[in-house]
Amino acid sequence: MSRKGHGKRGSSAVWAVTAAAVALVAVLICASVWSARSGRAPAGEAVRDADLGAVGNAIGPADAPVTVVEYMDYA
């Protein structure tokens, strides 16, 4: 049983799927570049720590309860 005829059809199907995938990736990259260059603001805004009331590298009240859990490996 020779399957010589099936190889070309399968090969062309693989090429077609590969070409479609490459085209989809190209469209997504172009859309990403276009949206980045359009100058529109992103959907969300960045929040600075100072806007949340941070002092130095601490956020929250100074008398907040804190639980410290320590794990140790004795191996």
N, C-alpha and C positions, 0 to 999 in steps of 0.2 A: 504494500500500500504506500504509494508515493504521495506526499502532501506538498508538492512543489507549487501548485496553484494557490494554496491557502496562505503561503508566506507573504506574497505580495499584497494581498488584501489586508492581512493583519498588520503588515508594515505600514501601509498607507493610513490605516485607522490610528495607529500609534502616532504617526506624524501629524495627523489632523488634530488629535487631542493635544499633542504638545504645542502645536501652533496656536490653538485656541487658548491654552493656558498662558503662553507667552503674550498673546494679545491682551488677555485680561490683566496680566501684571502690568503691561505697558499702560493700559488705560488707567489703572489705579494709581500708578506713579505720576502720570500726567495730571490726574485730578488732584492729587496731593500737592504737587508743585504749584498748580494753578491756584488752589485755595490759599496756599501760604503766601503767594505773591499778590493776592487780590487786596490785601490790606484790611480785611475784615478782622474785627476783634474776636478772640476766642470766646466760646460760650460761657466759661466761668472766669472769675477773677481770682488772682492770687491774693492770699491773705497773709499779711506780714505778722510776725509774732508780736510786734509792738501794738498792732491793732487789737490783739486779744488781751492786752494788759501785761505783757511779759516784761519782766525786769531782769536784764542780763540774759541768762539762758534758762530762766525759770518761768513757768506759766502757772497761774493759780495762786490761791491764798497760801501765805507762809505757814499757817497753822493747820494745813490739810493733813488728815490722818494718812500715814504711810505704812504699808506692810512690806517687809523685806523677807523674801523667801530664798534660802540658800540651799543649793544642792551640791553634794560633793561625791566624787567618784573615788572609792577606796582601792580600786584595782591597780 
